[in-house]
Amino acid sequence: MTITALPRMGSGRISEAKRLRFHADVHEVVAWMRQYVARLGFAPVARSWLYALESEGIITKGDFTWAGKWLADRRKEGLIPFELVGADSTRALSGSDVYDKEETPREYINRQLRESLDQAKHYWPASYWKHQEYFPIIWTEKRDLIKLFEPELPNAIRRFASKGQADVNSRVALIQECDWAELQGLEPVILYCGDLDPMGVKMSDAIAENLRPLAKVLNWDDYLEDMADDGRIVRFGLNAEFVDNAGLLWIDGLETSSGDDLANPNHKHHKFAYVQDYLETYGPRKVEANALIANPTAARSLIRDELWQWLSHSGHKQWESENKAASSEATGHVDAITRMLAMFDSVGALYNPRRLEQAVNNGLNSLPPAAN
């Protein structure tokens, strides 16, 4: 299913026929959104829907304000289901009433025992980094890119979305992660994925520059220079070759959120070096990183190909092997403890403190003496 525009109700007196037509058109947009969500495996946040609409040629960057209001209004009217638009975690409700739902202490203890024993089976003692040389950190401009990439990311991989220029706290946290990696004998790597537009390219080219003042405060500036010199600060996307191979949509012009076009010689930033360099290389066109949601297979291939240039397959397998062996041993102990608890319960000792104490003491008395 394809759509070419967001339907508008129009102004003035609205006839019943026109209202029904509008609702039917919105229903088609909803069907298209459902297809998008099914393909992605998650619901993009409201801002990402605007980029998705732009990448499909349905709106332009200058339409973002009214299109954002259009989406919000349709949700308020109940025409677009709430679950189709992801929640912004920075605005999520917090606080909860934490209590135990069991009606009796025995039921509560049974649950705690079951959960503890089940958790023990997942004993996983070896760090992912034990058999690795590099410590890659994924940095994206948009949060939904992280969601796209996550199926290809081992849990230990640090990742964050900067929502444009990373704030001071994010940059400090990034430096601290790199410092931790150095202390573990690993070589940190920053892998950045952002928009293919003048500002997106400028941001990726200036990562070291933006980190440098904070690195100096944290006494990490020499290590940062080593990373930059060794090619361990990498922009892996978006680039023109990938965009063309993945069939992503180029947007004509360099329209900004204000509706102005950087490609226009009258734009106040048009003659800036970063804009002129971009125009010389790519011409007056761009691709927003959120366009990747149109091709999640290509997106995951992109991160997989880059990530495994820095991770060791053999190290990954060794990490899995060590932890599976440890988990298997823990499972054996859990099974033995489960049988012991079942035996105590069968003789009425498990929930009888006196009998349980007697059983434990008898068991301890039967143990061989400790070695000197």
Secondary structure by P-SEA (a helix, b strand, c coil): cccccccccccccccaaaaaaaaaaaaaaaaaaaaaaaaacccccaaaaaaaaaaaccccccaaaaaaaaaaaaaaacccccccccccccccbbbbbcccccccaaaaaaaaaaaaaaaaaacccccccccccbbbbbbbccaaaaaaacccccccbbbbbccccccaaaaaaaaaaaaaaaaacbbbbbbbbbbccaaaaaaaaaccccaaaaaaaacaaaaaaaaaaacccccccccaaaaaaabbbbbcccccccccccccccccccccaaaaaaaacccccccccccccccaaaaaaaaaaaaaacccaaaaaaaaaaaaaaaaaaaaaaaaaaaaaaaaaaacccccaaaaaaaaaaaaaacccccc
